[in-house]
Amino acid sequence: QMTDKPSICFFHTGRALPHILLGEGPEQAGGAEVRASILARALARRGWPLTFIICDYGQPDELVTDDGIRLLKAGAPRGGLPVFRFFTHTLPADIRAVRRADASVYVGFGANWHAGALARECHRSGRRFLLWIASSSDPHVRRKDISLASPHERWLAQQGLKRADVVIAQTD
């Protein structure tokens, strides 16, 4: 299906998203997952080519929903040695998924290490990066007294905020 609309890729690691998008019903869903799935379905209905990158929870490498939304598997949240897993499995798998999505615009949710890695990859490849702020603490990622990000996430999260082409926030 050819379209003149740019392709969009949402990067969201919520465990409920694959279930919501595939119509299986969520194990447990928060507002971010529900909001992302509603927006994705509305865009897909209007002809926007849409991909979701989701964590590896044992699903196939690629799935397509009844709405035509592509689901690509990224890194697994478990397995391997915790510190090494990030550099040897999680981050490389996430970058491979981003490159495989081959979207014009990437959307990240929340100031976390994913946002930093996604912003860096978008900058490297000349793609646009949109960061959707997930909580009122996200803009304060540098402040350990306010930020919900763990100490080892803060630097990458801060890079995501600094390198985003657009930041969407629903509060001041």
C-alpha positions in Angstrom: 0.0 0.0 0.0 1.6 3.2 -1.2 1.1 6.4 0.8 2.5 9.9 0.8 2.4 10.0 4.5 5.7 9.5 6.4 6.1 6.2 8.3 6.0 6.4 12.1 7.6 4.0 14.6 6.5 4.0 18.2 9.1 2.6 20.7 7.3 1.4 23.8 8.4 -1.4 26.1 5.2 -1.8 28.0 4.4 -5.5 28.4 0.6 -4.9 27.9 1.1 -3.3 24.4 1.4 -6.5 22.4 -1.8 -7.8 24.0 -3.7 -4.6 23.5 -2.7 -4.2 19.8 -3.3 -7.9 19.0 -6.8 -7.8 20.6 -5.9 -10.4 23.3 -6.6 -8.1 26.2 -3.9 -6.7 28.4 -2.4 -8.5 31.4 -2.3 -5.0 33.0 -2.2 -1.7 31.2 -1.5 1.9 32.2 -2.5 5.1 30.7 0.6 5.3 28.4 -0.1 1.9 26.8 -3.8 2.7 26.3 -3.0 6.2 24.9 -0.3 4.8 22.5 -2.6 2.0 21.3 -5.5 4.4 20.6 -3.3 6.9 18.8 -1.7 4.1 16.7 -5.0 2.6 15.7 -6.4 6.0 14.7 -3.3 6.8 12.6 -3.4 3.3 11.0 -7.0 3.8 10.0 -6.1 7.1 8.4 -3.4 5.4 6.2 -0.3 6.2 8.1 2.3 3.4 7.9 2.9 2.5 11.6 5.3 0.2 13.4 5.7 -0.5 17.1 9.0 -1.7 18.6 8.2 -3.7 21.7 10.3 -5.8 24.1 10.9 -9.5 23.5 8.4 -11.4 25.5 8.7 -14.6 23.5 6.7 -13.4 20.4 7.8 -13.9 16.8 10.3 -11.3 15.4 7.5 -9.6 13.5 3.7 -9.6 13.8 1.1 -7.5 12.0 -2.2 -6.6 13.7 -5.6 -6.6 12.1 -5.2 -2.8 11.9 -2.1 -3.2 9.7 0.3 -2.1 12.5 3.7 -3.8 12.4 5.1 -5.1 15.7 8.8 -5.6 15.8 10.6 -7.4 18.6 13.5 -5.6 20.3 15.6 -6.7 23.3 14.5 -9.0 26.1 14.0 -7.5 29.6 15.6 -10.5 31.2 18.4 -13.0 30.7 22.2 -12.8 30.9 24.2 -10.8 33.4 22.5 -7.6 34.3 25.2 -5.0 33.4 26.6 -6.9 30.4 23.1 -7.8 29.1 22.5 -4.1 28.3 25.6 -3.8 26.1 25.6 -7.3 24.6 21.9 -8.0 24.1 19.4 -5.3 24.9 20.9 -2.2 23.3 22.1 -4.0 20.1 18.7 -5.7 19.7 16.9 -2.4 20.2 19.1 -0.6 17.6 18.6 -3.5 15.1 14.8 -3.1 15.6 15.0 0.6 15.0 16.9 0.1 11.8 14.6 -2.6 10.7 11.6 -0.3 11.3 13.1 2.1 8.8 10.6 4.8 9.7 10.7 8.5 8.9 9.7 9.5 12.5 10.3 7.7 15.7 8.3 8.3 18.9 9.7 7.5 22.3 7.7 7.4 25.6 9.3 8.8 28.7 12.7 10.1 29.7 14.6 6.8 30.0 17.6 5.1 28.5 15.5 4.0 25.5 14.9 7.7 24.7 18.6 8.4 24.7 19.5 5.4 22.5 16.6 6.2 20.1 17.5 9.9 19.9 21.1 9.0 19.1 20.2 6.5 16.4 17.7 9.0 14.8 20.4 11.7 14.9 22.9 9.3 13.3 20.5 8.3 10.5 18.9 11.7 9.8 15.4 10.6 11.1 13.1 12.7 13.3 12.7 11.9 17.0 9.6 12.9 19.0 9.7 12.3 22.8 6.4 12.0 24.6 6.9 12.9 28.2 5.5 10.2 30.4 5.5 11.9 33.8 6.0 15.3 35.5 9.4 14.1 36.7 10.8 13.4 33.2 12.0 17.0 32.5 14.0 16.8 35.7 16.0 13.8 34.8 19.2 15.4 35.9 17.9 15.8 39.5 18.2 12.6 41.4 15.8 13.9 44.1 13.0 14.2 41.5 13.8 11.9 38.6 12.3 8.4 38.5 15.2 7.3 36.3 17.8 5.1 37.9 21.3 6.6 38.2 22.7 4.6 35.3 19.8 5.7 33.1 20.0 9.4 33.7 22.7 10.3 31.2 21.0 8.5 28.3 17.6 9.9 29.4 19.0 13.4 29.4 20.4 12.8 25.9 16.9 11.8 24.7 15.5 15.1 26.1 18.3 17.2 24.6 18.2 15.6 21.1 14.5 15.3 20.6 13.2 17.2 17.6 9.8 17.6 19.4 8.8 17.1 23.0 5.2 16.5 23.8 4.0 17.0 27.4 0.5 17.0 28.8 1.4 19.2 31.8 3.5 22.3 32.5 
